[in-house]
Amino acid sequence: MPSVTKNPIRIVILDNHALVRAGIRLLIESQPGMEIVGEAGNLSESIEVVINNTPDIILLELNLAEQESSVIIPSILKVSEQARLILVTGNTDPQVHQLAVENGVMGVIYKTQPPEILLKAIEKVFAGEVWLERSMIANVLSRLSRNNKPAKISSEAESITRLSEREKEVVRLIGQGLKNKIISTQLCISETTVRHHLTSIYSKLGVSDRLELLIYAHRYGLVKSSNS
């Protein structure tokens, strides 16, 4: 069961199926530390709901509109930069999921998965982690490394030199897709210390979350790719 937080995690549901929204609402409203602050069934309503309710987490189904994820996701994030998106989908096409992640989704949940998986994903993504299969992370990073060559290597190298050796170890383990608990065990430090290191790393490298750090680490050679 999700732990109780001081301020409930504010959640918006964006899905064009009313029954799906109702089911997710019933599930989440039964949990301490989470609350539904809005829902919508089409893109225009979604923008309004997100603007008016400042959610922490947005549960999104891409069937919300007959548009590509490259249009839907940036449109939503533009009006709610602090929110983190989780794709809750019945679509099993990995390319669709990868494109969604490249456009800003922090987690992917299948509608066939047990309810407790969704609750756990909400907690993890809210805490700044990603909820993605490791193979998906690898595919996304591979696509980005092919399509986006670093433009300012020298300036990024300067930022990287500001990292301590311990912070570089944390980045390397993040790049392997490891969670904070496993990182803390491997480095013999507490999870709180891991979080402190991540806060410092984000600041030094100019990234805002774990997914951006993953992309940055692979793009600038802080993690060895599986192809190297």
N, C-alpha and C positions, 0 to 999 in steps of 0.2 A: 504494500500500500504506500502511495506517495507520502513523503513526510510533510508535516504542516510548516508552511513558511509564514513569516511575520506578516508579509503582505501577499495576498493570494496572487497566483499567476493569472494574469488577465488574458483570456483566450477569445478569439473570434473564429467562427466557423464559416467558411466560404465553400458552398457546395450547391449545385443546382437541383439536388434531390432533397425534398423536404423530409422524407422519412430518414434519410441518412443523417441530416442535421439534428433531427429529434433524437435519434439513437445516441449520437455523440454527446448531445446536451445532457441526456439522462445519465450517461456514464460519468461525465466530468462533474456534474453537479452533485454526484454522490461522494465525491472525493474531497477531503479537507485540503486546503491550500491551493485550490483551483477554482476559478469562476468563469462562466461564460458571460462576456460583456456585449456580445453582438453576433449576428449571423446574417448571411445574405445568400441569394440564389443566382445573382447575375453580376457582371463586372461593374456596371454603373452603381448598383446598390452597394457592392463591396467597397468601392472607393469611399463612399459616404460613411459607411459603418466604421471603416478603419480610421478615417479622419476624426470621427466623433467619439471614438472609444479608446484610443491609444493603447492597443493591445500589446502584451509582451510576446505572445505566440499567435500565429495565424495558421489555422489548419485549412489547407487549400486543395481543391480538386480542380485539375486543369480543364475539365469539361465545363467549367463555369462559363466559358465563352468560346465561340468558334474562332479562336485566335491562337497563335503560337505562344509558347511559354516565354519567348523572348519579348513578347508584348505584355502579356498578363503580369508576370512577376515584377518586372521593373516598374510597371504602373502602380502596383500595390506598394512596393518598397519606397517609391518616390514620396508617397504621402505618409509613410510610417517607417522612418529610417531606423528606429530603435527596435522594431518588431523583428522576430525571427520566424521564418516560414518552414512549415513541415508539409510536405506533399502527402496527402492521404488519398490513395488512388486504387482503382481497379485495373488500370492499364499496366500490363506486365512488360512493355517494350523498354529494354534497358537504355536505348538511345533517347527516348523521351525523358527518362529520369536523369540521364547525364546532362542533357540540355537544361533541364530545370535546375540542377545543381550549379551549373555554370552561370546561370542567371540569378542565383542567390538563395536557392532552397538549402536549408541546413539539415533536413532529414527527409527520409522517404519511408512511408508506412503503407503496406498493402491492406486493402479492406478485408482480405481473407485472414489476416493475422489476429491473434487473441487480443481482447480489449486491454489487458494489462501491458501489452507491448506499446500501445499508443500512449498510455499514461507514463510509462518509463521514458519514452522518447521525448515527451513534453518536458519532463523534469530535466533530462540531460541537455536538450537543446536550450532550455531556459538558462541552464548553468553555463552555457557557452561551448558545449561540446557539439559534435556532429553525430547524427544517427544515420549512418550510411554503411552499406556492405563494403568490406575492404576492396573487393574487386571493382566496385563502382568508383571508389576514390582513385584507384590506380588508373582506371580508364579516363576519368576526368582530367587527372594530372597529365596523363600522356597526351591527350588532345590539346590541352592548354600549352604544354611545352612545345608542341609542333606549331601551333598557331600564333603564339605570342613570344617573340624573341625579346629578351631584356633590352631596353633602350638606354638605360643609364647604369651600366655595370659599376662604374667608379663610385657614384653616389651611394649605391646599395652596398658596395663593399665597405664603405666608410661606416654605414649603419651596422653592418654585421660585426665589424671590429669592436663595437661597443658592447657586444654580448659577452658575458662572463663565460668561463668554460662550463660551469654548471648549467647556465642557460642554453648553451649550445647542445649539451647532452639532452636537455628537455626537448628542444626543437627536433633533434634527431629521433627521439622516441615518439613524439607527436607525428612526425613524418612517416613512421611505421604504422600509424593508425592505432596506437595504444591509448587507452583511457587513463585518466589521472590516477586511479587506484593502482593500476599495474605499474605506471611510471614511478609512483611513490615507493612501491615495493622494490623495484629494480635499483633505484637510486638511494634506498634506505633513508627516505625522508617522508614527512607527513604529507597527506593530500593538501592540507592548508598551505604548506610550503610550495608545493607544485603550483597551486593557484597564484601564490605571490610571484613566483617566477614567471608565470604566463602573463600576469599584469605588466611586469617589467618588460618582457619580450615584446608584447603588443606595442607598448609605448616606444621602445627603441627602434622597432622595425616599421612603425606606422601602419600596422594592421589592426583590424577591429575585432576579429573573432578567430576561432580555431580553424575554420575552413580557409580563410584568407592566409593564415599562417602556414597551413599545409601547402597551398599553392605557391606562396612566397618561398618556402623552404626548398621545394623541388625546382622551382624556376631558377633560383640563385645558388644551387649546389650545396645547400646545407644538409641535404639528404641524398644519398646515392639512389638513383632510380634502379628498378629491376632490370632495365635494359643496358645499364652501363657495366 
